[in-house]
Amino acid sequence: MADNAAPLTANAVEIDNVVKRYGFVTALHGVSMQIGDGEFFTLLGPSGCGKTTLLRCIAGFEDVSEGAIRLHGQDIAPLPPHKREVNTVFQQYALFPHMTVSQNTSFGLLRLGWSAADAEARAKQVLDLVQLGQFAERRPGQLSGGQQQRVALARALAPRPKVLLLDEPLSALDLKLRQAVRSELKAIQRETGIAFVFVTHDQEEALTMSDRIAVMSAGHVQQIGTPREIYEAPSNRFVADFIGETNLLDVTVSRVADGAAEILLPGGARLSCPAALGARVGQGHLSLRPERLGITISGQGQLQATVEDHVYLGTDTQLHMRLGSGEALVVRLQNGAGAIPERGARLGLEIEAGAARLLSD
């Protein structure tokens, strides 16, 4: 579902005020969210934020301390993992090395009581879906890492789960292969039409693959939204700083009303900008994405900064700058669009319309 698609009308998973405690440690603090049927939903956050714990609670590998988890409206808390209509793809693919790809894929079906003929036919169907039909008689050791990942995916899809859970399944792949498998995984999700719940700490994976993202930190949900909403309209400092790259400037807020704010920038210029829910009058934090800042021809602008260094990144160059107030600032300029300013140059900067956002704490 793209950002402008119609909203999903049915929920595959409902997480209702879930708390998970390990002794005196609370890993999840009243987490609530709804995951639509047929949605590619990502749990994103740094290590230790609770995303994998939540995934394991959905799978049934962990009991919830409080709250409820429902699968298509059914409370699944009393059900053991093998009774839940979900399957999980783990970081480690755990393929049987002595079995063929086909045998690995059909193994779970046989354990569920499928006939040998039906299990073989279903294995062929899902292996064709992940484009591995021609490798059905090979063993895992004869496959690349990306192909092994797709075997694990086929095995998880074989029983026709209502929800597929994926716990950082691409983390063991190198960059180029990871990028290729991302596209394949999203295409498979669209073709199967089932909900995928994907756990990752990789912001690029989340932004490029997801219909919606839940950003988590320290067991709390910080924000849920489409990739565009999460990137363009972060709700607080954590989300703005964690997703992509941003400049966080200390500003003075004179007015906040109806989702907009009037602020005083470092250097004295005034600016009207969107404000996140919870933003207040007083001292605040402004989020400015580096690619949304431009150098003025006149040398005048809403901000004045000195170039301290520049870093070549291929498609663009990153300027490390310093405001007169002493705050660091990063600007990204597309290469080929003009000369790159020299170190020590004093520049005027303009903020693209609508690009600045006042954050809540």
N, C-alpha and C positions, 0 to 999 in steps of 0.2 A: 504493500500500500504506500503510495507516494504521499508527500506532504499534503497535496491538494485532493487526495482521494476522499470518498465518502467515509464517514466514521463507521467502525465495525459495530454491528448490532448485537452480537452474541459474545459471551465471555467463555473462553476455554478454561481459564484459571482465575479464581478470586482469592486473593490473600487478604484476610480480614484481621487486622490488629494483632499480627503474629509477634510473639515474644519468644526468644530462645535463650535459655540460661544454661551455663555450664558451671554448676556450683555457685560461687559468688560473682562469676563473670557473666554479664549479659551481652550476647552476640547480636541479637536483634531486638530493637526497641519499638514495639508496636507498629510493625511494618504493614502497610495496606496498599494494595494495587489491584488492578483488573487487567487481565491479558486477553485480548480478543481472539476469537476463533479465526485461524488463518493468518495470524499476525506474527511477524518476526520481531520479537521483543527482547531487548538486551538489558542485562544487569551489568552496570559499568561502575568501576571504582577501583581504588588502590588495594593492595594486599591487606587483608584483615578488616575490610569494610563490611563483611557479612554476606556478600553476594553468593559465594559457594555454599555457605550455611543455608541460605534461603533455598537454593536449588536442591540441596539434599533434603530439606524439609518437604519440598514438593514431591521428590522422588520417594520419600518414605524412609530414607536412610537415617534421618534424625526425627525425633518426636518434637512437637512444638510444646513449649511450656505454657503458653496462653494463646488464645485466638483460634482461628479456623482457616483451613485451606479447602476450597471446593473445586472440583473438576466437573465442568459442565453442570454446575448446580448441586452436585453430590458432595457431601462432606466425606473426604477421604482420610481424615485423621485416624479412624479406627482400622484402616486397611493396611496390611503389610505391603512392602514394595512390589511383590510379584502379583498382587491383586489390583494394583493401580494401573490404569490404562495410559501409562507414560513409560518412556524408555530414555536411557541416558547414554550419551557419548562422552567418554572421559578423555582427559589429557593423554593418558597412556591407553593405547587402543586395545591391549589385552587380547590379541588374536592368538588362536592356537597354532603354534608353528608347524605341528605335524599334520594339520588339516589343510585341505585345499580352500581356496577362496569361497567356493560354493558351499563346502561343508561348514566353514565358519559362519556363513550367512544363514544356513538352515538349522544350525545346531539348536538355537533357542526355540525354534518352531517345533522341533521334534520333542523337546522337553515339555512344551505346552500341550502335547498330544496330537499334533498334526500328523497326518499320514506321510510316509516318505515321499510319495508322488506329489502331494500338495505342497510339502515343504520345498521340494526341488523346483517345482514350478514357480513358487513365490520367490525363491532365491534368484532364479533366472530373471524374474521381472524386476526386482529391485537392483540387481547388478547391472541390468541394461539401463535402468534409470540413472545410476551413477556412472555410466559409461565404462563399466568394467566387465561386461559380458564376455569379452574375448579372453579375459584372464581367469575365468571361472575355475580352471583346473590347475592354476599355479598355486604355490604356497606363499604365505606372507613374506618370507625371506627373499623371494624373487621379485618383490614389488618395491617401488620407491615409497618414501614417507607419505607423499600425497596420495598415492594409490592405497596404501594401508589405511589412511584416514577415511577414504571413501568406502573401504570394506567395512570398517567399524560403523560408518553411517548407514550402509545398506543393511547390516545386521540389526541395527536399532530400528530401522524403518520396516523391517520384514513383518513384524506382528501387527502392523497397522495401528500404532499407538495414536491416541487422541492428541497427545502433546509430546514433543521431542525436546529433551533437555540436553544442552551442550555445554560442558564444563571446560572452557578454554581449549577446544579441540585443535586449534591451529598453532598453539604456542611452541610446539616442537619443530615446526617447519621453518625453512629459511624464508627471507623476505619475499623473493620473487614467487616461490611456490605458494606462500601464504596468500599473496595477492590473487594468484590464479584460482586457488581453492575457494576464496571468498565468493567470487562470482559464481562458481559452480554450486556452492552451498545455497546461495540466495535463489538461484534458478531452480534447484531441487525443492526448496521450500515452496516456491510459487507453484510448481507442478503438483506437489502432493496436496497443497492446500491446508495443511495442518499447522498448528501453532508451534513455533520454535521459540524456546526460551534459552538465550545464549548468554553465557557468562564470559566476560573479558575485562582486562585492565587496559586494553589497547583502544585509545580514543578513535583512531582512524578506522579500525574494524567496526566499532559501534556506529560511527557516522555514516559509513558507506553501505552497511548491510541492513540497518534496522528500520522498521516502521516507527517504533517508539523506543525510547531509552529511559531506564530508571537509573539515575546517578545516585550512588550510595556512598556513605562515609560513616565510619564508626557505628555501624548497625542502624543507621537512620537513612531514610530516603530523603535526599536533598531536593530532587526535582524529577518529574516525569514529563516527557514531551517528545515531539518529533525531533529528528536530528537538527533540523533548521531552528526549531524553538530553543533547543538546548544550547546551540552555538550562538544564535543571534540574540536571544533573550534569556541569559542565565539569571537564576533567581537570587543567587547570593555569591559571595566571594569564592567559596569553595568550588562551585560549578564553573564560574568564569575562569578561574585559575587552572582547574583540572582539564577542562575541555579545550583543546587547541592551545593557542598562545595568546596572551592578552597583557595589556598594560593596566595596572591598578594604580590610579592616582588618588591622592588625598585631596578632597575638595570641600568647599563650604556650601551647604545646601540652605537656600533661603526660603524655598517653598516646595511643597509636594502636594499635588492634588490631581485626582482623576487619572492616575497612572503617568503623570508627567512631573518633571522637577525643574526648578530654576537653580542654577549653581554658579559658583565663582571658581574659575579655573586658576591653577598656579600661574602667576603672571598678571592676573587681574581681569582677563576677558570673561564675559558672561555667556552662558550657554543654556538653552532649553533642551531637555532630552527625556526619553522614556525612563520611567522609574519602576523597579521591581516592587512587588507587593512587600510591604514591611519597611520600605525605605523611609527615612525620617529627616526632619529639619535638623540642622546642626552640622557636625563633621560627618562626611560620608566618603564612600569609595566609588570611583568612576571606572568602568571597564571600557577600554579602547583597544580593539583588535588592531595589530600592527599594519595589516593590509588596508585598513580603512582610514589611514592617515596619509595625507599628501603634502608634498613640498610646494610652497608657493613661489611663483616666479618673482614676485615683488620683494620677497624676503620678509614680508609682514605676515602675520597670521594669528590664529587663536592661541597658539603656543609658540614659544621661542626656545630653541634647543641647539646644543653644540654637538657635532659628530665626534664621538670618541673612538669608534672602530667600525669596520664593516666586515661582514662574513659572506662569502660567495656560496650560494646554495643551488646553483644550476639554473633553475627557472627564474630565481629572483635573488636579490641581495638584501641581507639584514643589516640595517644601520643601528648601531648601539649609540644612543644619544643621552645627553644630560640637560635637564631643564635648569633654568636660572635658580629655581628653588632647591636644586640639588637632587631631585628625583630622577631615576633612570627611566629611559623610554626606548622602546624598540619600534622601528619603522621598517616595513618590507616594501621594496621597490622591484617591479618587474624588470628583469634584464632586457636590454634592447630598447627600452622606452626612453632612454636619455642617459646623460653622463651621470656617473655615481659621484656624489659629493665627496670631497677630500676630508681626511681627518682634520679636526679643528675648525671646520666650516660652521658658521653660525647661520641657522636656517629658520625660516618661518614655516609653521605647520598648520594645515587646516584639517578639521575633522569632517569626514564625509557626513552628509545629512542623515540623521537617524542612526548613526553608528555608535554614538556614546550611550551608555546605559548606567544609571545610578543603581547600585546594588543594595540589598539588605545585608545585615551582618551575617 
